[in-house]
Amino acid sequence: MGTQTTLYFVRHAHSPYVPNREAERGLSEQGRRDALHVARTLTEYDIDVVVSSPYTRAVETVQEIAEAVGTAVITESGFRERTLAESHVADFEKAISRVWKDPSFSWEGGESNEVAQERGIAAVERTLERWTGEDIVIGTHGNLLTLILNYYDETYDFEFWQQLSMPDIYQVTFEKDRPSRIERIPSEGDVQR
């Protein structure tokens, strides 16, 4: 019998874009309301641990659930968003579609899909090893979440990333170190789609 560990990946709630302030961007008013919906949704599960990207918007999205279950948010830099380029890109859509077309390509100072995915998977593996058998919330970002899921199932691709909500929750149940199930969990505040 394998040990089951469940990860609840939470893509951060809405955060106003500020060029060159990736790490410090906090949630918008709507984002804060949506983070409460995430917390209410996840309190229906038996959450043991809350981990997050160190980026403010990710931490703020899972802070309420951490408080609700009586724990602190533990930051894990491996869950931070992929670095697209060293500095602000003029055409984000073009820049992001280029890295998805060629997994080894990176813009100057940025991470390729392969490099970002490897970092994200290493963070997942550390998390599974440290909290085997637990239910863990992970605050993260859309591109990195997609790259992590894509590692296990290639149907999680660029088109999947484009339709992700802010926030969004994906439950991934692991038997040992392989997922046995990946499933989206509707949040209380979800718009029907």
N, C-alpha and C positions, 0 to 999 in steps of 0.2 A: 504493500500500500504506500503510495507516494504522499508526501506532505504538500498540502494545498496552501498556496499563498495568493492573496488577491490584491491586485494593484488597482486603484481608482485614479486614473490619470485625469487631471482637471486642467483643461486649457483655460488660461486666465480670462477674466471678464474684461469688458471694454476699458481701454486705456487711451487717452488722447495721445496722438503721435507727436513726439518732440524730437527733431533731428539730433543725433549724437548724444542722446540721453537714455539709451537703451536700458541701463541698469536701474535708473532712478524713477522711471515713469510710473506714476501711481494710477489708481483706478479713477474713472469718471464717476459722476453721481449715479448714472445708470449701472456702471460696473459694480459700485458698492451695493446697490439694490440686488443685482444679480448674484453677487457673492453670498448674500443672505439666503437666496433661493438654493444655491449650491449646498450651503451648510444644512438647511432644512432637509434637502433631499438626502444628503449623506448621513444624517443622524438616523435614518431608517436602517442603516447598516452598522455592523459592530466594528467600528473603526478603532484600531489600536495605536497607529502611528501616523503623523502628518509630516511629510517631507516636501520641500519645495526648491525650485530654482531660487537662487539668491535675488533675482530681479524683483523689485518692489511690487509690480503688478501681479506677479505669481504668488508672492507671499500674502499680499492683501486678499487675494481670491480665496485662499484656504485658511486664513487666520480665524475666521468665525467657526469653522468646523473644529479646528484645534481647541479653541476655547470651549466649544460645546462638549467635547469629549474629555476635557481636562488635561490637555497636553500642550507642549510648545511646538512650534514649527521648527523642524530641523532642516537647515539649508544644505543642499547638495549641488555644487557648481556644475556637475555633469548634466543636470536638467535645465540649464539656462538655454535661452534661444540660440539657434545657430547664428553665427556671425556671417552676414551676407557679404559685407565688404568692409574695408577699413574705415571708409567714410560714407556719408549719405549718398545714395544712388539717385540719379535724376529720374529714371524710369523703373520704379520698383517692379511692376508687372513683367517687364522685359528681363530684368535682372534675375528675378526668382524663377521664371520659366526656363531660363538658360541653364541654371544649376540643376533643375529637374530633368532637363533633356540629356545632360551628360553628368552622371554621378561623380566623375573624378574632376570635373571642372570647378574652379573657384575664382571669384573675382579677387582683385588685389587686396590682401589683408583679410580675406574671408575664408570660410570653411566650405569645402565641397560637401555634397550630400554624403559621400563615403566617410569623410572625416567626422562630420557632425553625428552621423548615425553610429559610428564606432564609439564616440564619446557617450552618446545617450544609452547605448546598449551596455557599456561598461558601468554606467550609473545604475541601470536596472539590475545588473548582476550583483553589484555591491549591495543594493537594497534587498534583493532576494536572499543573499547570504546572511545579512545582518538580522533580518526580521523574518526568518523562515516560519511559515505557518500563521503569519499575522495578516490583518487587513490594513492596507496602507494607502493613504491618500497621497498623491504626488501632484503638486502644483507645477505646471510646466507651460509650454508655448506651442502654438499650432504647428509650426514647421518641424520642431523637434519631435513632438508627439507623432506626427505623420511618419517621420523617418523611423522612429522606434517601432511603430505598428507595421510599417513596410518591411522591416527586417524579418518579421515573423510571417507576414502575409502580403504579397506584392499587390493585392487589390487596393491597399491603402497607399494611394499615389497622389500625384499633383491635383487631380480632379477631386479626390477626397478632401485634400487640404483646402481647396477652394470653397467647399461647402460646409466646412466646420463652423460651428457657432461660437460666439464669445459670450459666456463661457460654454464649455462642452465637457461632458464626462464620459469616459470610456473605461469600463470594467474589464480587466484582463486577469483571468484566473490561470495560475501556473500550477502545474504538477511538476515538482522538482524545478527545472529551469526552462521548461517549455510551456507556452500558453496552451491550455486546453479549450479556452473559450475567450472570444473578444466580443464585447457587446456594448452598445451605446445605452447610457442610462438617461432617460429624459429628466430634465431638471424642472422643478416646480414652476419656474418662470419661463419655460420654453415657449416659443412661438411655434404653432403647428407648422410642419413642413412636409 
